[in-house]
Amino acid sequence: MTDAALEILDKRLAEALGERYLSYALSTIVSRSLPDVRDGLKPVHRRLLFAMSQLKLDPSTPPKKCARVVGDVIGKFHPHGDQSVYDALVRLAQDFAARYPLVEGQGNFGNIDGDNPAAMRYTEAKMTEVAKAMLSGIDDDAVDFRPTYDGEQEEPVVLPAAFPNLLANGSAGIAVGMATSIPPHNVGEICGALNLIIERELLPVPEKRRPVTVDELVQWIPGPDFPTGGVLVESKDVIRESYRTGRGSFRLRAKWHKEPLGQGTWQVVVTEIPYQVGKSKLIEKMADLLAERKLPLVEDIKEESAEDVRLVIVPKSRNVDPAVMMEQVFRNTDLETRFSLNMNVLDGGLVPRVMTLHEVLRAFLDHRQEVLIRRSRHRLAQIDHRLEVLAGYLIAYLNIDEVIRIIREEDEPKKEMMARFGLTDVQAEAILNMRLRSLRKLEEFEIKKEHDALTKEREGLQALLEDERKRWKSISKEVAEMDKKFGRSTALGERRTEIADAPADIAVPVEALIEREPITVFLSEKGWIRAVSKHLTPAEAAEAKYKEGDKEKFVLHAETTDKILLFASTGKFYTLSADKLPRGRGFGEPVRLMVDLADAEIIHVLRHRPGQKLIVAATDGRGFQVEADEVVAQTRAGKQVLNVGDEGSRAMLAIPVEGDTVAVIGNNRKLLVFPLEQLPVMARGKGVALQKYKDASLSDLMVFKLADGISWTMGGTAGKTRTVAQPELNAWIADRGTPGKMAPNGFPKDNKFQD
């Protein structure tokens, strides 16, 4: 190269780099990563379909090797690597990747496990009916063509797209400085939204047109429809806002159900997994979490899939709540994913911008109208040409002998016929190009019949081109035909992703991570606590062993998932987890090592039951009702609930509320019965006077149903029970805080309602 051929530019390096990077960025955005809003395709996909149409790979024809298709694409239209082009072809054929596949593949095209497809020399492909609809009218001047990269051929700038591919199949891509992410949708629902826009915004006269709101569109398109199914659990407000702005995300969960196994056992079966989640990697990840004990409610995971998905999750215990277990699985695995929405597309094939759902639908309709106009004009030109030829044929028919003579004898028959019969160049050329066998077809009736039919078609096309409302009616019919062919009434178009309400936030309580089993809790006089498996009978509990000099104080039936409440003489509540109590054949552990009991004495032990109420009372006869949830302590220090009053007074009891009436008795043997409603509900304090005492203190308290009365065991060996009910009980019923009256004859001498 000579010095004269070199051109040296004096530029700043930053400026030169900026220009070149901008060129690269624009090339990536327009020619590789972002789809066109009109046909929803990137250049590689568009070129694949166009190459297959040129190879005559229609749905009704036999397929050809994928290597042949890829070779044509990279040789004629797309000068990139063969593997990247083959990967794009494979994706168009995978029914778990494309909601409406554009390619019908034969051979191994991969699977939902993430296995790779076979090499392109082994697989074959042809177009599907959806792809055929995308190319409908490609030969009728429906779209513009441009030169290919080498200038030897032409390729379409955009496909006619008689199918809303952008929304139906979605798209994803990362360009330079921008990206796109559009989930697939259901074509039947898209058709409903398209018809709504046509009927409301395009068909009426301008003064009667009303814009379609996003709320109305969401009634037709409630959310994405993924090829692998699953359950869409995003809230309606979030979906509406995403479609209104063109940006957002959708929460997608696996579809599962509880499968009973008999004898109370069960397992969870997952039948659909979220879109773009590889099943084998999902199972591998879950197995790792199981080994790391990060799924404590799950015992095992089994893969039982064949052609369908069947993933079995075995619970640790049949007592586990399936919803709670699956909530934990969703939080830790890809059985719940989020699919982002970023409708960043090429508007008009050139300008990238984020479009709303309404704008995307309207862009598709505008493209269909442009295609309809161009195809109508193309057909009109064909009809005009044919009518001109038919007029020449009619003249030739009326003068057939003279025409034959001119052709046989004249040196320039074309000019002679044009001069003799007033034919146009097109007419004369058509007559001269006619085969001899076609002369028998030159019958006046047939020529006029075809002429009349074409004339009528021509009038219809001219009316269509002149009237916008007729064009929209024609497009509405196209949409209806598309709905009939690919919509929800077909096997392909049936909705796969279930639309569900956003799930409530299910808290996974600590108890849910513990295997539930019955236990019996023992607390001795000297404060040693332990638990043994199963609920022991009184006789079995009486055989329990204690340290020398120690004996039974409390025996409580509970479950490992319970919280155990300890009520101390100071009025404090302490909380222990039942599953953490010492187990085995020993004597247990001192409870003082578990809570900061100081010098206090444990006076009551009970199970915490959420939502229940307790009555707490002190020896001075003061007390109140308290919510059981309010007494649960979070630390070893406990929670002060009952404030002990005068010196010498101490907390005495904590009784679950199970009735409508309270009975209290002092060590002066005076009994008082009053309605439960007179006892206030408090969170903390001294409480109110239950019974008025003079030189006496509270001995016992019980809550019962007034209709059942009060019962106690009589003395003696017979073990008879006496019940005092109304009207006899009325003698002891009075207002809270009064002294009461002497207990009935036969009432236990220890002044206790129960032993």
C-alpha positions, 0 to 999 in steps of 0.5 A, a space after each residue: 500500500 502506498 503512502 498516498 492510500 493512507 489517511 491519517 486522522 489527528 484525533 484524541 484517543 478518548 474521542 476515537 475510542 468513544 466513536 468505535 465503542 458507540 458503533 459496537 454498542 449500536 451494533 450489539 443493540 440493533 443486530 444481536 441482543 434486542 428483539 423487534 417489537 413487530 415480530 419479536 425476533 432477533 436477527 439470528 432467529 429471523 434469519 433462521 426462519 427465512 433460511 428454512 422457508 427458502 429450503 421449503 421446510 414447511 410443516 407438511 414437508 420432510 425435515 432436513 439436517 440441522 447442519 444444512 440449515 445452519 450452513 445456509 444461515 451462516 453462509 448467506 445471512 449470519 456470519 457468526 459461529 455455527 454453534 451459536 446459530 445451532 444453539 438458537 435453532 435448538 432453543 426455538 425447538 424446545 417445548 420447555 424453552 419456547 411456549 410456542 415452538 417455531 421449529 419442529 425438531 427430530 432427534 435429541 434436542 436436549 431436555 429439562 434436566 439441562 442435558 445438551 442436544 445432539 450435534 447438528 449432523 444428527 438432528 433434523 428440523 422443519 418449521 411449525 405452523 407458528 413459524 409458517 404464520 410468522 412468514 405468511 406474506 413474505 413473498 407478497 412484498 409485505 415487508 422491506 428487504 435489505 442486502 445481506 452482509 456480502 451483498 449477494 442476496 437479500 434478507 427481510 428487515 422484519 417478518 410479516 408476523 401474523 402471530 404476536 411472537 414477542 409476547 407469546 414466546 417472550 425474549 431475553 438478551 443483554 446488550 451494551 448498557 441495556 437488557 431485555 426480559 419478556 416472559 411468554 404469554 398465552 396467545 388466546 389471552 393476547 388475542 382477547 386483548 388485541 380485539 379489545 383495542 381494535 373494538 375500543 380504539 380503532 374501529 369506532 369513529 374518532 369522537 367515540 374512541 376510548 383508550 383501553 386501560 391497563 386494568 382492562 388489559 389485565 382482565 384479558 392477560 392476567 399474567 405470563 404463561 410459562 411453557 413449564 407451567 408452575 404457579 404465578 403467585 404475584 399480587 394483582 397490583 404488582 402485575 398491573 403496575 409491571 404491565 403499566 410501566 413495562 418493568 417489574 417481576 413475577 414470582 413463580 412457584 413450583 406446582 405441588 400436591 400432598 400425596 397420602 401414603 396410608 397410615 397417616 404418612 404422606 409425601 409432597 410431589 412436585 409436578 411442575 417446576 419454574 421456567 428456565 430452572 434445570 431439574 438436575 441442578 435443582 435436585 443437586 442443590 436440594 441434596 446439598 442443602 439436605 446434607 448441610 441440614 438447611 432443610 430440617 423439615 425434609 427427610 429425603 428427595 427422590 427423582 421419579 420423573 419420566 416424560 413428566 416431572 415428578 419430584 418427591 419430597 419426603 417430610 421428616 415427620 408426618 406431623 409436619 405441616 406440608 405448607 410450612 415444609 414447602 414454604 421453607 423449601 421455596 425460601 431456600 431453593 429454585 422451586 420459587 424464582 422471580 422472572 423479571 419484566 423489562 420490555 426493552 425492544 426495538 421500536 420500528 427496528 431502530 430505536 430501543 425503548 421500554 414499552 408498556 403492554 398497551 404499546 407492545 400490543 398496539 405496535 403489533 396491530 400497526 405492523 399488521 395493518 402495514 402488512 395488510 396495506 402492502 400485501 393488498 397493493 401487491 395483489 392489486 398490482 398483480 390483478 392489474 397486470 393480469 387484467 391487462 393480459 386478459 384484455 390482450 388474450 380477448 383481442 387475440 381470441 377475436 382475431 386468432 387467425 390474423 394473430 397466427 399469421 402475423 406470428 408466422 409471417 412478420 419479422 417483428 410480430 410484436 410491433 406489428 400486433 401492437 400497431 394492428 390491434 392497439 396492444 400494449 407491450 405487456 399484452 403483446 409479450 404475453 401473447 407471444 410467450 403463450 404456448 401452442 397448447 394454451 390456444 385451446 384455452 382462449 375461449 371468450 367465456 373463460 376469459 370474461 369469467 376470470 376478468 369479472 372475478 379479478 375485477 370484483 377482487 380489485 374493487 374489494 382491495 381498493 375499498 380496503 385500501 381507502 377505508 381504515 375501518 375495513 382494514 381493522 375489521 379484516 385484522 380483527 378477523 385475522 386475530 379471530 382465526 389466530 385464536 382459533 388456530 393457536 388459542 386456548 381451545 387447542 392443546 398447544 394454546 391451553 394455559 399452563 401456568 396457574 394464576 393464584 393469589 399472592 401467598 400469605 407470609 407463612 412464618 416457619 416457627 421454630 416448632 416446625 423444625 422439631 419432630 413432634 412427639 409426646 413426652 411427659 415432663 417431671 419437675 421434682 421438689 428440689 427443682 430437677 427437671 427431665 422428660 421421658 418419651 410418650 404420655 405416661 399413665 398416673 401409675 407409670 408416672 408414680 414409678 419414676 425414680 428421684 434422687 435420694 431425699 427428693 420426690 415428685 412435684 409436677 408431672 405434665 403431659 406435653 409435646 416436643 414442639 411445646 413451650 413449657 411455662 414455669 410460674 415462680 413465687 416472685 410472679 415471674 414466668 420462665 419459658 423452656 423449650 420442650 425439645 431441649 429438656 434433658 432426656 433419658 433415664 437419669 434424674 435430669 438437670 437442675 432447672 436453676 441451670 436453665 433459668 435465673 430463678 434466684 431464690 424463687 420457688 416454682 409454684 406451677 408448670 404448664 404448657 403454653 397454648 397460643 390464644 389461651 388466657 390464664 388467671 394469676 393470683 397471689 396469696 393476698 387474694 389479688 389477681 387478674 387474667 393475662 393472655 398466655 402469649 404475653 407471659 412467654 419469656 425470651 430470656 433466662 431472666 424470665 418475664 415479670 407478670 404478677 407484681 407481688 404486693 405486701 411483704 410476705 405475699 407471694 405468687 400462688 397459682 396460674 390457672 388456665 381459663 376454661 369456663 365462665 365462672 371463678 371460684 376462690 376459697 381462703 384458708 378461712 374456708 370461706 368460698 366465693 363464686 363470681 362471673 369471670 367477666 368481673 376479672 379484668 385482662 391485664 398484661 402486668 400488675 398487682 391485679 384486683 381483689 378476688 376475695 376480701 380477707 381478714 387475717 386470712 389468705 388465698 388457698 385455691 382458685 378454679 375456673 368452671 362452667 356455671 351450668 356444671 357446678 363445682 365438684 370435689 372428691 369426698 373423704 374416705 376410701 370410697 372416693 365419692 364425688 360431690 357436686 354443688 350446682 345451681 340453685 344450691 350454688 347460688 348461696 355462694 355467688 356474689 360480686 368479686 372482692 366480697 368475703 364469701 361464705 363458709 364452704 359446703 359441708 364435706 368440702 376438703 379440709 385442705 381447702 383445695 378444689 383438687 388434689 
